[in-house]
Amino acid sequence: MNEQGGLIGVLAVVSYVVFTLLFMGVVRRLLGVRVSFLRTAVATLVAIWVSRPLLDALVGEPVLTVPSVELGLYLTLLGAFTFVVAMVLIVLAELLVPEGTLPGPFDAWRSWRARMTRSGRYVEILRIATRHGLGRFLRGRRHLALGTVAERRDLARSLRRALEDGGVTFVKLGQQLSTRNDLLPRELIDELVQLQDNAAPVDWEVVRGTIATETGRDPGEIFRELDPTPLAAASVAQVHAAVLHDGRKVVVKVQRPGIEHDVDRDLDIVARLATTLEGRTDWGHDVGLVDLADGFSAALREELDFTIERDNMLGVAAALDGREGIVVPTPVRGLSGPRVLVMDRLPGLPVGSAQEVLAALGPQRRAALARTLLETVMDQLLESGIFHVDLHPGNVLVADDGTLSMLDLGSVGRLGAKTRQAMGHFLAAVGTGDSMAATDALLELVERPEDIDERNLEQALGVLILRYAAGGSAEGAAAFTSLFALINSFHLGVPPEVAAVFRAMATLEGTLRAIDPSYDLVTEAKGMGRERMAGLTGAARLKETLEQEVSGLLPVLRRFPRRVDRIADAVEHGRLTANVRLFADPRDRQIVTHLVHRTLLTVLGATAGMMSVVLFSVTGGPMVTGTVNLYTVLATALFVVAVILVLRVLIIIFRREEP
């Protein structure tokens, strides 16, 4: 007896599950949109549980022991009522808690773990900020005690030290912010440019293991000599001197272990902070903090992949082919991977610490070196399109013979042909003082808002050009700051690749001054811009451009006479017509189709509802049972149809999805 009861219970559960799955499929089909399995299952179970008591309260419970027409009508009405209740529950759930706003169980678990990790990092960041005296600025108040230059410098010094203690992500963030003269005051910029990306060296055995893992070979099989003491140790990687078995002197750049996890965690914090500030502050929205954070994240993640730096070195070297006096390292093929990079060891010292070498070269040679470096960057910006974005004094070596070397190409910028042309036009227009042409070129470089006063922009840019027309070795930073302020005041969006150009030029100025303190970046850049644009429009270049254009137009020119003859013949015989296809774009047809579908659903639902009301009010007529007539059955069916159609329209509206 117990076994029979257990079997009946199992069959009941199985039938209940099958019945629930059937209901779920029908409900999702009637709604016309995809609803999550969990939400549909819960709505269906609740509907099955509450439908019969509700229906019994409305129409009364029939005698279920005797098969009859009344029992059949009751069961049919119960099924329809259950469908309607399930759909109503889903629509209400969509109205109160839209689909996707609540994570699933696995997503919730991952989110909880990530939140706990971020919370620990938040506490650590707050501890660092408090240790450096920045805690009072985290309370959300406006501080009036920063009105003097000395107070702002103290704040900038504390911020720099806090960023250095924050780790690689915040050091890199501070270095990027140091180029944004349009966002930060001068005191902050002066401190942030001094950020030092130093870190304690990694244990040699860990470095050796990383090299073996990435190359698949023991370091002793690759290098004849490998110095365990690093030449430099930064928060991303450290560099060791080595010699290959063929006598080639190289350096080995090894990424610090676990750095990717730390960077991902901190970049997530930066992105969340940028989203919050852009949503809650006017200045955050104006400068586009989310886009800035996204660009910073992409650049930093590129820097963590040494294969990108390897490819960048090859690309920049190809662009420098034929230029004397400046080189980039050559990577060793087969020994470089995502976390280990082996490249030539170039002679020389960083410009920032090579004053004795520069002094020995003499003033004329130093001016020539500065011009070589600027010409190289201008060629990269206006011709090759691939350029070094971070040529600070530590990334440029100068040898005893005056040869310059560009290092650390983990992050480079790339410009398309149109952007390069607009950049050249802008520099050439600034060089000639043509504010109208400079305005047109600037608007091609930036993302212009829908409403912009071009006349005022042209006047403001003209004043800026006149202000810095004379140039001067001390005017470069002020010119870039004024240009940034102008762009920001007219709410012009700066694309990431153009922002990288401004960053590169602002960073390059400090390096040029370290090479030659009297070098005039503004004047030289304007002159080089004019020279290059003149070269692009010279006779030889115009001939080449004309040949390219004609070769592209040749197929069109060949077909042109025949097409003109056909048009003339059609005009002569009165057969010329013009056909215009309405809604030729599939997107237009889709929009109209969806609008018509929604309108039809709404009209049909309203019509069925009104017909059901009319039929409910009709008395008499053919009787289906002793108490229910045919009109009541039809009215009930129409009412169910009306409810289903209206609910389908509502769910589409709430979900903002197309049926």
N, C-alpha and C positions, 0 to 999 in steps of 0.2 A: 504493500500500500504506500509506504514511504517512497519507494522507487518510482511508482506511478505518479505520485504527487511531485517528485523532483523533476520527472520528465515533462510533466505539464507546465511546471514553472519555467523550465528551460525553453520550451516551445513558445510560451507566452513572451519571454524576453526577446527571443529571436524575432517573433512576429512583430513585436513592438519596435525593434530596431529597424526591420525592413519597412514597416509602415512609416516610421519617422524619416528614413532616407527617401522614400517615395514622396512624402509631403515636402521635404526640402527641395527636391528636384522640381516639383510642380510650382512651388512658391517662387523659386529663383527664375523659373521660366516665365511666370505671369508678371513678375516685376520688370523684366526686360533688361536688367543690369546685373553685373556680377556682384554678388554679396559674399562675404567670407563664410567659410564652412562653419566656423564656430558661432558666428552671429545668427546664421540661418538655423542651425541646430537648436540653439537656445530658444529662439523665437518659436520654432515649431513645437518643441517640448512644452513650452509654456502654453501655447495655443491649444494643444491636445489636452492639457491638464485643466484649463479654465473654460473651454468652449462648452462642454456639456452642462455644467452648472449654470452658466449664463443663459444658454438656450432654454434650459428647463425653467428658469425663472421668467423667461419672456413668453414662451408658448405652452408651458406645462409639459410634464413628463407623460408620454404615452405608455400603453401597456406593451411591454417588450416581449412577452411570452407567446403571443399569438401573431403569426405572420399576417400582415394586412397591408392594404394600400397606405393607410395612415403611418404604419411603421416604416414603409419604404420612403415616404415623403420626409419623415422625421430624420432618417439616416442620411438622405440626400442633403437636407437642410443642415444637418450637423456637419457634414463634410465641407459644404460651402462656407458655413460659419467659421469652421476651423481655419480654412484657407484665408478668409478675410481677417480674422484675428491675428494670424501669423504675419500677414502683410502689414497690418496696422502697427504691430509691434516693431517690425523692421523699419518702417518709415519713421516711427517715433524715435527709435534708437539712432537712426541716421540724423534726425533733427537735433537730438540732444548731444550725441557723441558721434560725429562723422567718422566714416570708415577711414582707418589709417591713423587716427589721432591716438589710439591706444595700441601699444606694441603687443605682439604676441608673446607667449611665455619664453621662448628662446631669446627673442629680441629684448624682452624685459630683463632677463638674466644678464645678457651681455651689457645692456645699458646700466644695470646696477653695478656691475663690476667696473665699468669705465667711470661711472660717477664716483665710486669709492677711490679709484686711482686718481681722478682729478681732484677730489677733496684733499687727499694727502699732498698733492702738488700745490694746491691753493694755500694750504697751511704753510708749506715750505716757502712759497713766494712771499706770503705775508710776513713770515719771520725775517726773511732777507730784507724786505722793505723797511720793517720796523728797526732792524739793526742799523740801517743806514739813515735813519731819521726821516723816512718817508711815510710813516704811519699816519701823521696828521693830515696828509693829503688824500687818504683813502676813506675819509668820513663823509665825502660828498658835499663839503662846504666850499664856499668861495673864500680864498685867502687873499687878504689885502696886504699882507706883509711881504709881498714879492714886488713891490713897486720900485725898488732900487736895483741897479745892475749887480751890486755885490751880493744881494740876497738871491737873485736869479742864478748867479754863478755858483753859489753854495748849493742850491737845489740841483743844478746841472751836474755838479761834481758828485753829489750823493746818488743821483740817478745813474751816472756812468758806473760807479762802483757796484751798485745793486745789479745792474745788467751784467757786469762781468761775473758776479757771483751766481747769477741765475742760470748760467750754462750757455751752450752753443746757440740755442734758438734765440735767446734774448740778446746775446752778443751780436748775432747776425741782424736781428731786428734793429738794434741800436745803430749798427753800421749803415743799414739802409735808410733809417730815419735821418742820419747825419747828412744825407744828400737832399733832403726835402726842405729847402730854404723857404718854400711857400707855406709850410705847415708849422715850423718851429722857430722860436726866436734865436737870435744870433748867439746868445750865451749857451743855449743847449747844443747848437750845432758845433760850437768850438770845443765842447767837452766830448760830444759823441764821436767826433773824428779821432779822438785819442783812445778809443776803445781798443784794448789789447786782447786778442784771442789766444791767451796762453792757458796752459793746463799742465798738471803734473804728468810726467811721462808714464806710459803704460809699461808694466813689467815685461822684460825682454822675452820671457818664455811665452807669454800671451801673443806678443808680436810675431815671434817665430812660428807659433801654431797657426796664426792667421795666414801668414805667407804660405805655409805648407798646404793649408786647406784650399786657398784660392787658386794656387798654381798647380796643385796635385803633385808637387815634388818637394823634396827636402831642400831647404835653402842652401845647404852645402853643395848640392848638385847644380844649383843655378849660379851662385856667386862664388868667386874666388875669395873675395873679402866682403864682409858685411859688418859694419860698425854697430855694436849693440847700443851705443850712446846716441840718442837722436840728435840730429842737427837742429830740429825745432819740434816742439810739441804744442799742438793746438787742441781745441775742444772737439774738432772733427777728426783729425788724423795727426800722425807724427811722421817725420821724414828721417830716413837713415841713409847715410852714405854707403855706397857699395861699389864693387868692381866685378864685372863679368869675367868669365874664364878667358875670353878673348882680349882682355885688357881694357875694355870700354868702361869708362867711369859713368856711373849712373847714381840716381837717388831712388829710394824706394819709399813710396807714400802708402802708409798702412792706416786704415780706418780704425778708430777706437771701437772696442767691442761694446755692443748694446746701445750704440748711439742712435740707431734708427728708432728704437722703441721710445727713447727719451724725446727725440724730435717729434715723432707722431703725437705723443701726449701733449707736448707744449704747443704744437701747431693747432691742435684741437682747442686748447685754451685760448690761443690768439684768435682763432676763427669765431669762437663763441663771444669773446669780448668785442670783436669788431661788429658782429651782428647786433649785439645789444646796444652798442654806442650809436650805430647807424640808425637803429630803430627809435632810439630815445632822445637823440640830440640832433639839432639842425646842422651843426658843423660836421658831424659824422656823416650825415646824408650828403652834404655838399661836396666833401672830398672823396666820397665813395670808399669808405673804410673796408667794406666787404671785398670789393675788387682789389684794393691794395693788399689785403690779407691773403687773398687767393693768389695774387702774383708773387708775393713773398714766399708762400708755401711751395708753389711750383718751383721757384728758383732754388730754394733750399733743398728740396727733394732731389733736384737735378744735381746739386753739388754733392750729395751723398752717393751718387752713382758714378764711380770713377770711369766707367766705360764712356759716359757722356763727355767727361773731361778729356779722355783719350781722343775721341772723335773731334772734339772742339780744337784740340791742338793740331790735328791733321788738317782741319778746315782752315784755320787761321794761317798755318804754314803755307798752304796752297795759295792763299790770298797774298802772302808776303813774298811769293816766289819772284825773284828779280830785284827786290829791294835790298840795298846794302845798309849795314849799320844796325840792324835790328833783327832778332831771331826769336824763336820760341822753341821749347824743348821738343825732342822727338821721342815718342813713346816706343818702348821695346815691344814688338809684336810677339804675341804668344805668352807674355808674362804679365799682362795687365788684365784685371777683371773688375767686378763691381766694388771690391773692397781693397784691392791692392793695385797700385799704379807704379810701373817702373819706367823711368824716362832718363834722358841724358842729363848729366850734371853740367850745368853751364857755369863758366867762370864769372866772377864779379861779386859785388856787394850790393845789397839793397840801396836804392837812391837815398833813402832816409838816413843811412848810416855810412855813406860813402863820400863825405865832404872832403876828405883828404885826396881821394882819387879825382874828384871833380875839380878841386883847386889845382891839382897838378896839370889838368888838361888845359886850363886857361879860359878866359872869358869868351873868346870867339868860338872855341870848340864846344863850350857849354851851350852857347846859343844855337850852334848847329845841331847839337844833340836834342835840344828841346824842339827845334823845328822838325827834326826827323821823326820824333815821337808824335807830334801833332799831325804831321802829314800822314803818318801811318794810320792814326785814328780817323782822320778825315777820309782817307781812301776806304777804310772799312765801312764808314757810315754812308758814303755816297756812291761807292762802286761795288765792292764785294758783298756788302749787306750783313756780314758777320763781324761783330766787334766785341772787344773786351769791355765789360761793364764796370770793372773794379780795378782800375789802374792806379791804386794808391802807391805811395813811395815804397812800401814793402813788397809790392808785386812787380817792380821793375828793377832789374840788376844793371849795373854799369861796370864793365871790365876796365882793366888798366889801359887798353887801347881805345876805349870809348865805345865799344860795342854794347848795345842795349839788348836786354832779354826780358820778354814778358812771361810772367809766371802765373800759376793758379788760374787756369782757364776752365774751372768747374762750372762757371756760370757766364754765358755769353749772350749777347742780344742778337736778334736777327730781324732785318728789315726787308720788306718786299720792295719791288721795283717802284711802285707808286709812292710809298712812304719815302724812299731814298730820293726820288725826284722832288717831292714836296719839301724835304729837308734842304736839298740843294737850292731850290728856289727861295726858301726862307732866308738862308744865309746870304745868297746873292743879293736879295732885295734889301736886307739889313746893311750889307756892304755898300750899296749905292744910295741908301737913304730913301728908298721908295716904299713909303708906308702902305700904299694901296696894294702893291704886289706882296709885301710882307704879310698883310692881313689875309689875302687870299691863300697864301701858302700855309699860314698858321691854321686857318680853318680847315685845310685839307689834312693837317696833322692831328688835330684834336677832334673830339666828339662834340659837335655843336649842339646846344639845346634847341628846342623847337622855336623859342622866341629869343632873338639876340639882336641887339642894336649894333649893326655892323659899322655905322658911321662913328659912333662913340668909340668902338673898338679900334677903328683905324686911327682916330685922333689920339687915343691913349698910347697906341703902339708907336705912332709918329713922334710923340713927345719922348717916349722911352728911347727911340733910336737917336734922336738929337741929343738926349742927355748923355749917352755913352758913345757918341760918335767919335770923340777924340781918343777913346781907349785909355790905356794906362795900366801898368802892371798891377795896381791895387784895385782896379775896377771890375775884374772878372766876377768875383763873388757877388758884388752888389748888382751887377747886370743880371746874373742868373736869379738872384733873389727878387729883383723887380719884375722880371719876366714871369716867374712863378706867381707872384702876387697879382699880376695883371690877368693871367689865365684863371686864377681862382676867383677874382672879383667879377668876372663875366660868366662864371659857372660853366667853364669849358672843361669837359671831361678829357683827361689825358690817358690814351691807351697805354697798356703796359710796355709795349715796345718803344713808344716815344718817351715814356717816363724813364726807361732804361738809357736812352740817349742822353737825356738831361742829367741823369745820375752819373753816367760815364764822363760827361764833360765837366761836371762839378768836381768829381773826384780827380780828374786829370789835371785840373788847375793846380792843386797842391803839389802834384808830382812835378809839373813843369816849373813851378817856383823853386822846388828843391834842387832841380837841375840848374836853373838860371833864374835867380831872384828878380832880374829885370825883364823877364820875358812877358810880353803883352798878349795874353790869350785872346782877348776880344778882337783886337786889330788883326792879329794873324789869322784867326778863324774866319773873319769876314773876307780877308784877302784871298785865302785858300778857297773859300766858297765861290767867290767870283771867278777865280781861275778855273775851277773844275766845271762850273756851269758854262763858261766860255769854251772849254774843251768839248763839252757835250754838244755845243751848237756851232762848232767850227766847221770849216768846209769839208774836211775829210770825214768827220763824224756825220755831218748832214748827208753826204753822199751815201754813206753806209746805211743810215736810217731810211733814206729815200729808196734805196734798193730793196730793203726789207719790206717797206710798205707796198712797193709796186709788185714784188713777188707774191705778197698776200692778196693783192687786189686782182692779179692776173686772171684767175678763174672767173671772177665776177665780170671782168671786162670782156672776156670771151663770150659769155652768155648774154651780155647786155644788148647787142644789136638784134638778136633774135627775139628777145622779150619786147623790145621797142616795136619791132615789126608786128608782133602779135597784138599789142595794144592798139597800134594804128589801124590794123585791119578790123579789130572789134569796134573801134569808134566809127570807121567808115561804113560798116554794115549795121550799125545800131545794136550791137550785141554786148556793149560794155556795161557791165553791172558791178555793183559792189555788194558783197555778202558779209553780213556781220552776224556772228554766232553769239547769241545771248548765253550767258553762263558757260562760256568755253572753259573756264578754269574749273577743274573738278572740285576744288574747295568751295566755290560759289554754289555749285549744284548740291554739294553736301549740306551746306548751311540751309538752303531753301528746302531741301528734302526733309531735314530734321524739323524745321519750323512747321512744315505742312503736316508731318506725322504728329507732332505735339498738338497742333490745332485740331486735327481730326480726333485724336484721343480725347481731348477736352470736350469737343462737341458731342462725340458719341457718349461719353460718360454723363454729360449734362442731360442729353436727350433720354438716355436710358433711365436716369434718375427721375425726370419729370414724368415719363410714361409709367414708372412704377408707382409714383404718387397717385396718378390718375386711376390706375387699375386698383389700387388699394381702396379708393373711395367708391368703387363700383360695387353695388349690392346685387344679390341674385346671381343668375347665370348657372351654367352647368356645375354640378356638385361632384367633387372628386371623392370626398368622404362625407360623413354625416354632418361635419361642421366646417369643412374647408371647400370653397368653390374654386373653379379653374382660374378665375381672375386673380385670386390671392396667390396661387402658385406662380402664375406668370409674373405678377408684381414682385414677388420675392426673388425670382430668378433675375429679373431686370435690375432690381436693387443690388444684388450681388455683383452683377456685371458692371453697374455704374460705380460701385465702390472700388472694384478691381482696377478699372480704367483710371479713375481719379488718383488712386494710390500709385499707379504706374507713372503718371505724370509727375506727382509729387516727389517720388524717389529719384527721378531723372533730374528734377530741379535741384534737390538737395545735394545730390552727388555731383552735379555739374558735369555729367557724362552724356555722351550721345548714345541713343538706344541702338 
